[in-house]
Amino acid sequence: MIDAKLLDVRKKFEDSPYFQFLGIEILSFEEGNVETKLQVKEDFMNTNGTLHGGVHASMIDFVMGMTIVSKTKIKCNTMNLNIHYIKPVLTGDIFAKGFIVHEGYKTIVVEGILYDKEGELIAKGSGTFKLMRGK
């Protein structure tokens, strides 16, 4: 049976204007397990002809936030975001997954990875998020 609350959470992310602007696709959305996909577009390239780092950061931030909310059903805000850029992206689809590292009452620490269709790591990130309990 599909969890109605989980479906509601997923819909809120999918209805986000920025989420739609980027064209992020949710491949899996289960409790604590989220995977997303993004088709790299020419509009997302920097002056070097590679995917702009802000797109990497947005994708990782989204997947980490979705991972948190899918597990806790509590809204969250990014307090800190660290990104390590490993490999440039020129074209194709990229994928992201999030992993909860530590869950406290007020904050939660998450890691996210960005990889290509061959599974090669493109970027890795971590973040601390504030849980918006009661809001």
N, C-alpha and C positions, 0 to 999 in steps of 0.2 A: 504494500500500500504506500502511495506517495504522500509524504508529509506536506499538508497544506501550507504550513508556516514556511517551510523550506521553498516551496513554489512561489510564495509571496515575496520572500527575500530575493530570489532569483529575478523575478519580474521587476523589482525596484532597481536592480542593477541594469537590467536590459533597457529600462525606460530612461536611464540617465542620458541627457543630451551629449555629454562628453564621451560616454561609452559608445553611443551611436555614431558620433562624429569619427571616432577612431575605427569603428567597424569591428569591434571585438566580438568574437563568437564564443559562446560557452559550450565546450565539448562535454564536460561532465560537471555536475553540481550536486554533490552528495554531502552529507554531514562531515565537515572537516576535510573534504577532498574536492578540490576544484581544479579544473584544467581549462585553459582558454587558448584561443587561436586568433591570430591577426594576419591579414594579408598585407604585405608590405606594398605601399603605394609610392609613386614618384613624389607625391606631395609631402611625404614624410622624410625625404632625404635632406641631409645637410649639404654644405658647400663642397664637401669632399666626395659626394656621391654615395655616401653610406647612410644607413638609417640613423636619424637624429637621436641622440642620447635621451632626450625628453620622452620619446616614444617608448624606449626601453623602460625608463623609470615609471611612466604611466602604466604600462602593462604589468610590471611587477607590483606596483602599488595597488592596482585594481585586484590582481589575483590574491594578494595577501589579505586585503580587506574582505574580499568575498570568502576566503577560507575561514577567516575569523567569524564572520556573520553566519556562515553556513553551519558552523559548529555551535556557537553560543546563542544565536538568534538575537544578539544585542548589537545595536548600531555601534560604530567605532569611528574614531578620527585618528589620522596619522599624526604622531608626535615627532617621529624621527624616521628618516629614510636614508639608507646607505646603498649605493649601487656600485658594483664592480663590473666594468666593461671588459669583456674577455676577447670577443671576436667580432669584427665588423660584419654588418648585414648589408648585402647588395640587392637582393631580390628574394621572392618566395614567401612562404608562410613561416611565421614564428609561433612558438607555443610557450605557455607559462603554467607553472604549478606553484602552489603555496604550501608551506609546512609550519604548523604551530610548534614553537620551540619551548615556550614557557607561558603558562596562563595564570595570572594573578587575579585578584578581585577587581582592581582598578585598571591594570594595564596587561597587555599581552604582547609577547615577542614572537615575531614570525620571520621566516625566511622564504624567499621566492627565487625561482630559477627561470631563465628564458633560454630556449633551445630551438634548434632548427629541425627540419623534418628527418634528418639523419640522427638526431638525438645529441648533436654536438652542442656543448654549452656556449651560449652567446653572452650572457650576463647573469650575475647573481646579486641578490639584494637581501637586505634585512631591514626590519623596521620595528619600532615600538609604537603600539597603538593604545589609545585611551578607550576603554569600554564605557559607553554612554548609558549606564544602567538607569532605568527609570525615565528615559527620555525618548 
